[in-house]
Amino acid sequence: MIRTERKYIEILRILKEHREPVGAKRLSELMADRGFVLSDRAVQYYLSYLDSMGFTEKIGNQGRILTTAGLQETDHALVDNRIGFIISKLERLAYRSTFDPATGTGDVAYNLSIVPEENIDKALGAFDAVIKAGCGFFNSYRIIDRDPRVPSDCVGVITLCSITMDGVFQRDGIPVEMAYGGRLEIENGVPQGFRDLIGYRGTTIDPLELFISSGLTSITAFTQTKTGIALANVREVPCSAQSEVEQTIKQMNDCGFVFPVAMGNQVYNLPDNPYRLSIVAYSGLNHIGSCVEQGLDIHTEIGAGNISLSKVIDINR
């Protein structure tokens, strides 16, 4: 039953994305965001079943968390159904991004990294090196320590997610598609081309997260020598919107966003398309990738939510 019922799987997915217990009311709201309209009572029914299966556990009055069995079920159930899940999540974040580059105000999408206190200085050193090398998506980050998602012995760090760009383009009436995530090879500060590309709509996990976990980056080397392999995304927009796109990019650059690496009909070793412009941008995950390369303990929720840009610029370090 569990492997053929999407509502159960979606509840498990939500619980996996949250470090803290989630109650029935909040689950009902999050399910509605994903197209499943359920009453609190209906959610309780589903949770009772998941409890009986050993997939969830009730933590007092705080809500439910995933058990080890529940985590395994989430990772393995309905693989074909999870194709496209990542891009759908990112598209929701783009839709909720209200950032206006003309005024420099509004909400942006962000990633949340959790770092043990004993590692925070080294982690921030890696973050700073990525920003200095110009291979991040934004020139700043935000440290948080008073957040229910951050354990008492850890520090949270917010970095901006490049899906913010998609939200800005959409609000300007520019159709944009997140096409690929890839490994971009750079020599002496000059990008040479992509080593690998994975399409976002054909995968069950974030491509860039896969490259990081597989040890296929050399971001730290790039920050030190200008030669290495960094993470980048490829977006596509209509050629007819080029002037509007260039204007929007300039406004975002003035606000601290660092892109594009390149833009055009034929960029590096990407397929030539006379009707679409490819926009290559470094990923906000390069910060995390550099930390992983250095053996630092860091856990990141990609696309953790939306936040006002003003709260990210105000660095409290």
Secondary structure, 3 states (H helix, E strand, C coil): CHHHCHHHHHHHHHHHHCCCCECHHHHHHHHHHCCCCCCHHHHHHHHHHHHHHCCEEEECCCEEEECHHHHHHHHHCCHHHHCCHHHHHHHHHHHHCCCECCCCECEEEEEEEEEEHHHHHHHHHHHHHHHHHCCCCECCCEEECCCCCCCCCEEEEEEECCHHHHHHHHHCCCCCEEEEEEEEEEECCEEEEEEEEEEHHHCCCCHHHHHHHCCCCCHHHHHHHCCEEEEEEEEEEEHHHHHHHHHHHHHHHHCCECCCCEEECCCCCCCCCCCEEEEEEECCCHHHHHHHHCCCCCEEEEEEEEEEHHHHHCCCC
